[in-house]
Amino acid sequence: MDNFRLIAKNIDVSGVLEQLTAHPELWNQYTERKAGDSPHKAMTDIWVRFRPKAELVDTEDYKTPHIPEWYPSRRLLPDVERISLDMLAKVRGVQLGGVLITKIPPGGKILPHHDRGRWHAEFYNTKIYVPIQSNPDCINICEEDKICMRPGEAWFFDNLKVHSVENNGNVDRITLIVCVRVEP
């Protein structure tokens, strides 16, 4: 398997799950990732860190350079910040980029797509998935490789390649996505 690399195990994600359960109002505060023909239509998300919202006026603003900031959800999800900073250190990153939490319901899919041509995806060149909740029938796909990621693991993959997710199980798949700039 060439497209996925396990970088950590046994991460305590129980606090994140408790914090998410306590704050369901955080889901779908921003729906831009689901707009139009987005491959992300079947999911909901929480933006924890990204470009300042005031700078996101039109669709081109998502493609240009920026310095990410923490969103208000950070205060209600302190374990997300802890894990994100741990991942930054784990990969010896030089800068923390966007931090998102995604939820794919049973039967939901993230359609095949790549993130090439987007400044954030290319500048923050290391994308780490930390499953918070999953099931054995939830499959991440990157090119020809398929993997079932377990809660508490951290996985790297190149999101500039074609990738997708299928949740064929009966439980929501919830994943923390941490974007990091790593110097070559």
C-alpha positions as a Python dict, from the first residue, in 0.01 Angstrom:
ca = {
    (1, 'M'): (0, 0, 0),
    (2, 'D'): (168, 318, -124),
    (3, 'N'): (-90, 589, -62),
    (4, 'F'): (-156, 562, 312),
    (5, 'R'): (95, 576, 595),
    (6, 'L'): (13, 509, 961),
    (7, 'I'): (194, 770, 1171),
    (8, 'A'): (47, 715, 1519),
    (9, 'K'): (-174, 476, 1719),
    (10, 'N'): (-353, 480, 2052),
    (11, 'I'): (-447, 849, 2040),
    (12, 'D'): (-709, 916, 2307),
    (13, 'V'): (-1004, 1051, 2107),
    (14, 'S'): (-1269, 987, 2373),
    (15, 'G'): (-1265, 1350, 2488),
    (16, 'V'): (-1329, 1475, 2134),
    (17, 'L'): (-1628, 1243, 2101),
    (18, 'E'): (-1767, 1365, 2435),
    (19, 'Q'): (-1716, 1729, 2334),
    (20, 'L'): (-1886, 1673, 1997),
    (21, 'T'): (-2181, 1502, 2169),
    (22, 'A'): (-2212, 1797, 2408),
    (23, 'H'): (-2212, 2052, 2122),
    (24, 'P'): (-2419, 1928, 1827),
    (25, 'E'): (-2483, 2291, 1731),
    (26, 'L'): (-2129, 2309, 1588),
    (27, 'W'): (-2213, 2086, 1290),
    (28, 'N'): (-2282, 2264, 960),
    (29, 'Q'): (-2227, 2621, 1078),
    (30, 'Y'): (-2046, 2670, 747),
    (31, 'T'): (-2181, 2482, 447),
    (32, 'E'): (-1957, 2610, 169),
    (33, 'R'): (-1781, 2275, 127),
    (34, 'K'): (-2116, 2118, 32),
    (35, 'A'): (-2220, 2379, -225),
    (36, 'G'): (-2275, 2316, -595),
    (37, 'D'): (-2135, 1992, -734),
    (38, 'S'): (-1910, 1935, -433),
    (39, 'P'): (-1787, 1579, -373),
    (40, 'H'): (-1856, 1651, -2),
    (41, 'K'): (-2237, 1682, -32),
    (42, 'A'): (-2308, 1376, 184),
    (43, 'M'): (-2116, 1495, 488),
    (44, 'T'): (-2141, 1756, 759),
    (45, 'D'): (-1843, 1929, 912),
    (46, 'I'): (-1707, 2161, 1178),
    (47, 'W'): (-1448, 2420, 1090),
    (48, 'V'): (-1202, 2451, 1378),
    (49, 'R'): (-922, 2637, 1199),
    (50, 'F'): (-910, 2795, 854),
    (51, 'R'): (-884, 3125, 670),
    (52, 'P'): (-1054, 3404, 869),
    (53, 'K'): (-1424, 3391, 783),
    (54, 'A'): (-1431, 3767, 709),
    (55, 'E'): (-1182, 3706, 424),
    (56, 'L'): (-1404, 3443, 257),
    (57, 'V'): (-1622, 3668, 44),
    (58, 'D'): (-1633, 3476, -285),
    (59, 'T'): (-1523, 3136, -414),
    (60, 'E'): (-1182, 3261, -534),
    (61, 'D'): (-1093, 3351, -173),
    (62, 'Y'): (-1070, 2979, -92),
    (63, 'K'): (-788, 2940, -345),
    (64, 'T'): (-550, 3220, -242),
    (65, 'P'): (-274, 3240, 23),
    (66, 'H'): (-375, 3313, 381),
    (67, 'I'): (-281, 3260, 743),
    (68, 'P'): (-534, 3031, 914),
    (69, 'E'): (-689, 3121, 1249),
    (70, 'W'): (-876, 2926, 1514),
    (71, 'Y'): (-1255, 2948, 1487),
    (72, 'P'): (-1480, 2983, 1795),
    (73, 'S'): (-1551, 2607, 1794),
    (74, 'R'): (-1196, 2561, 1931),
    (75, 'R'): (-1307, 2676, 2276),
    (76, 'L'): (-1571, 2403, 2292),
    (77, 'L'): (-1341, 2134, 2151),
    (78, 'P'): (-1015, 2165, 2349),
    (79, 'D'): (-911, 1806, 2275),
    (80, 'V'): (-915, 1887, 1902),
    (81, 'E'): (-656, 2158, 1956),
    (82, 'R'): (-444, 1921, 2170),
    (83, 'I'): (-447, 1646, 1907),
    (84, 'S'): (-383, 1893, 1624),
    (85, 'L'): (-75, 2034, 1797),
    (86, 'D'): (43, 1680, 1878),
    (87, 'M'): (17, 1592, 1508),
    (88, 'L'): (209, 1908, 1413),
    (89, 'A'): (491, 1796, 1645),
    (90, 'K'): (467, 1431, 1536),
    (91, 'V'): (543, 1514, 1172),
    (92, 'R'): (787, 1794, 1264),
    (93, 'G'): (566, 2047, 1091),
    (94, 'V'): (661, 2411, 1065),
    (95, 'Q'): (308, 2554, 1044),
    (96, 'L'): (-42, 2439, 1131),
    (97, 'G'): (-301, 2489, 858),
    (98, 'G'): (-669, 2406, 847),
    (99, 'V'): (-834, 2179, 1102),
    (100, 'L'): (-1173, 2025, 1021),
    (101, 'I'): (-1396, 1757, 1163),
    (102, 'T'): (-1608, 1569, 913),
    (103, 'K'): (-1903, 1337, 965),
    (104, 'I'): (-2025, 1093, 701),
    (105, 'P'): (-2354, 921, 788),
    (106, 'P'): (-2422, 552, 721),
    (107, 'G'): (-2453, 507, 346),
    (108, 'G'): (-2277, 839, 281),
    (109, 'K'): (-1986, 893, 45),
    (110, 'I'): (-1725, 1152, -31),
    (111, 'L'): (-1704, 1125, -408),
    (112, 'P'): (-1370, 1078, -586),
    (113, 'H'): (-1180, 1405, -615),
    (114, 'H'): (-836, 1562, -571),
    (115, 'D'): (-739, 1886, -401),
    (116, 'R'): (-482, 2003, -659),
    (117, 'G'): (-499, 2367, -758),
    (118, 'R'): (-601, 2488, -413),
    (119, 'W'): (-341, 2697, -235),
    (120, 'H'): (-420, 2562, 113),
    (121, 'A'): (-401, 2197, 5),
    (122, 'E'): (-70, 2252, -171),
    (123, 'F'): (100, 2483, 83),
    (124, 'Y'): (-7, 2274, 384),
    (125, 'N'): (142, 1969, 218),
    (126, 'T'): (72, 1708, 485),
    (127, 'K'): (-286, 1598, 550),
    (128, 'I'): (-347, 1383, 857),
    (129, 'Y'): (-667, 1191, 927),
    (130, 'V'): (-745, 1100, 1291),
    (131, 'P'): (-1066, 894, 1306),
    (132, 'I'): (-1278, 979, 1611),
    (133, 'Q'): (-1554, 729, 1537),
    (134, 'S'): (-1576, 473, 1257),
    (135, 'N'): (-1680, 121, 1168),
    (136, 'P'): (-1526, -174, 981),
    (137, 'D'): (-1733, -94, 671),
    (138, 'C'): (-1601, 260, 628),
    (139, 'I'): (-1333, 263, 360),
    (140, 'N'): (-1089, 539, 263),
    (141, 'I'): (-970, 511, -96),
    (142, 'C'): (-670, 680, -257),
    (143, 'E'): (-604, 575, -613),
    (144, 'E'): (-598, 193, -602),
    (145, 'D'): (-540, 162, -225),
    (146, 'K'): (-824, 101, 22),
    (147, 'I'): (-803, 110, 400),
    (148, 'C'): (-1027, 102, 704),
    (149, 'M'): (-897, 359, 954),
    (150, 'R'): (-967, 288, 1321),
    (151, 'P'): (-1044, 545, 1590),
    (152, 'G'): (-730, 665, 1763),
    (153, 'E'): (-502, 610, 1466),
    (154, 'A'): (-341, 889, 1262),
    (155, 'W'): (-293, 842, 887),
    (156, 'F'): (-112, 1048, 626),
    (157, 'F'): (-205, 1045, 262),
    (158, 'D'): (-148, 1274, -36),
    (159, 'N'): (-475, 1459, -91),
    (160, 'L'): (-347, 1588, -425),
    (161, 'K'): (-417, 1238, -558),
    (162, 'V'): (-771, 1118, -631),
    (163, 'H'): (-934, 1004, -307),
    (164, 'S'): (-1278, 923, -169),
    (165, 'V'): (-1457, 769, 131),
    (166, 'E'): (-1746, 522, 152),
    (167, 'N'): (-1933, 464, 477),
    (168, 'N'): (-2109, 135, 420),
    (169, 'G'): (-2154, 73, 792),
    (170, 'N'): (-2433, 162, 1034),
    (171, 'V'): (-2244, 424, 1241),
    (172, 'D'): (-2137, 779, 1152),
    (173, 'R'): (-1776, 811, 1048),
    (174, 'I'): (-1626, 1113, 1228),
    (175, 'T'): (-1272, 1220, 1141),
    (176, 'L'): (-1043, 1500, 1250),
    (177, 'I'): (-846, 1635, 953),
    (178, 'V'): (-526, 1824, 1040),
    (179, 'C'): (-334, 2006, 766),
    (180, 'V'): (33, 2079, 831),
    (181, 'R'): (318, 2239, 639),
    (182, 'V'): (625, 2015, 646),
    (183, 'E'): (946, 2141, 488),
    (184, 'P'): (1119, 1892, 256),
}
